[in-house]
Amino acid sequence: MKTKRPITLLIFAIALLLMGIAFAARRVVPTETASQAQTLSDWAHGSAGTLKVMVSYPTELLTNQKNEIMLTYEADPTLQQNLAYGYVFDAEFNAGSSVISPQKRLLVPLESGRRSFSWQVVPFGRSEISGSIQLGLGGSDLSGAYAISPQVTFEIPFQVRQTNGLSPNASFIVGLSMIGAGLLCVLVFIILSKKYIGAKG
């Protein structure tokens, strides 16, 4: 009986290797991040103090995954001396074609020192998304009953990249498994090819 040369096995091995490299490359190539900074004046109690705010975000959002938008803020010395009067930091994040958590609008009592909080955004269905963060500084009586009165606004353009739904680490592990399976298939192909050549000779 003649031994057939396993060409199909080689094609399958190459496909596994290519897919494995594609999966593993997701952790190798980091997502670019960008940041913007603004300053808010004390409109609540009229001091000369200011609140320094910086937003950090990925320039590319991955579908089927939570992407973090980080907001860091700190009162200057003048504003810190007046914190006893009571301040509320009002921030609202909006982005089309996406799910935002924990919620779009956050009202946070202002405290001394550097503080931060974040939103998680999961995009769907578009190659580009326009995002914006509106910020305001109010007194302790500020509530979410009325729309935000922004002092400053961050405009954030996002690119959207389709993904397989796995985290970078999980995708890397799957990629390594595929590469291992592909190499194993190549080894089996070599062994079977030698048998084919021997049978033909």
Residue pairs with C-beta under 8 A, 6 or more apart in sequence:
2 199
2 200
3 192
3 195
3 196
3 199
4 196
5 192
5 193
5 196
6 188
6 189
6 192
6 193
6 196
9 185
9 188
9 189
9 192
10 185
10 186
10 189
12 185
13 182
13 183
13 185
13 186
13 189
14 182
15 182
16 178
16 179
16 181
16 182
16 185
17 178
17 179
17 182
17 183
17 186
19 175
19 178
20 174
20 175
20 176
20 177
20 178
20 179
20 180
20 181
20 182
21 175
21 179
22 175
23 164
23 166
23 171
23 172
23 174
23 175
23 178
24 171
24 172
24 175
24 176
24 179
25 175
26 163
26 166
26 168
26 171
26 172
26 175
27 168
27 169
27 171
27 172
28 172
31 58
31 59
31 60
31 62
32 58
32 59
32 60
33 56
33 57
33 58
33 59
34 56
34 57
34 58
34 59
35 54
35 55
35 56
35 57
36 54
36 55
36 154
36 156
37 52
37 53
37 54
37 55
38 53
38 54
38 135
38 152
38 154
39 50
39 51
39 52
39 53
39 152
40 50
40 51
40 53
40 135
40 136
40 137
40 151
40 152
41 49
41 50
41 137
41 151
42 48
42 49
42 50
42 51
42 79
42 82
42 87
42 137
43 136
43 137
43 138
43 151
44 85
44 87
44 137
44 138
44 139
44 142
45 82
45 85
45 87
45 139
47 78
47 79
47 81
47 82
48 78
49 75
49 76
49 77
49 78
49 79
49 80
49 81
49 82
50 75
50 76
50 78
50 79
51 73
51 74
51 75
51 76
51 79
51 89
51 110
51 137
52 73
52 74
52 75
52 76
53 71
53 72
53 73
53 135
53 152
54 71
54 72
54 73
55 69
55 70
55 71
55 72
55 133
55 154
55 156
56 69
56 70
56 72
57 67
57 68
57 69
57 70
57 131
57 156
57 158
58 67
58 68
58 158
59 158
59 159
60 158
60 159
60 160
60 161
61 67
61 98
61 121
61 123
61 129
61 158
61 159
61 160
61 161
62 123
62 161
62 163
63 122
63 123
63 124
63 160
63 161
63 162
63 163
63 165
64 122
64 163
64 164
64 165
65 122
65 163
65 165
65 167
66 101
66 120
66 121
66 122
67 120
67 121
67 122
67 123
68 118
68 119
68 120
69 93
69 118
69 119
69 120
69 121
69 131
69 133
69 156
70 116
70 117
70 118
71 91
71 116
71 117
71 118
71 119
71 133
72 114
72 115
72 116
73 89
73 114
73 115
73 116
74 113
74 114
74 115
75 83
75 110
75 112
79 87
80 112
83 110
83 111
83 112
85 139
85 140
86 109
86 139
86 140
87 109
87 110
87 137
87 138
87 139
87 140
88 107
88 108
88 109
88 110
88 137
88 138
88 139
88 140
88 142
89 107
89 108
89 109
89 110
89 135
89 136
89 137
90 105
90 106
90 107
90 135
90 136
90 137
90 138
90 142
90 148
90 149
91 105
91 106
91 107
91 108
91 117
91 133
91 134
91 135
91 136
92 104
92 105
92 106
92 133
92 134
92 148
92 150
93 100
93 104
93 105
93 119
93 121
93 131
93 132
93 133
94 100
94 104
94 131
94 132
94 133
94 134
95 121
95 123
95 129
95 130
95 131
95 132
95 156
95 158
96 126
96 129
96 130
97 123
97 124
97 125
97 126
97 129
98 121
98 122
98 123
98 124
98 129
99 121
99 122
99 124
100 119
100 120
100 121
101 119
101 120
101 121
102 119
102 120
104 119
105 144
105 148
106 117
106 119
107 142
107 143
107 144
108 115
108 117
109 140
110 137
121 131
123 129
123 158
123 160
126 160
127 159
127 160
128 157
128 158
128 159
128 160
129 157
129 158
129 160
130 155
130 156
130 157
130 158
131 155
131 156
131 157
131 158
132 153
132 154
132 155
132 156
133 153
133 154
133 156
134 148
134 150
134 152
134 153
135 150
135 151
135 152
135 153
135 154
136 148
136 149
136 150
136 151
137 151
138 149
164 171
166 174
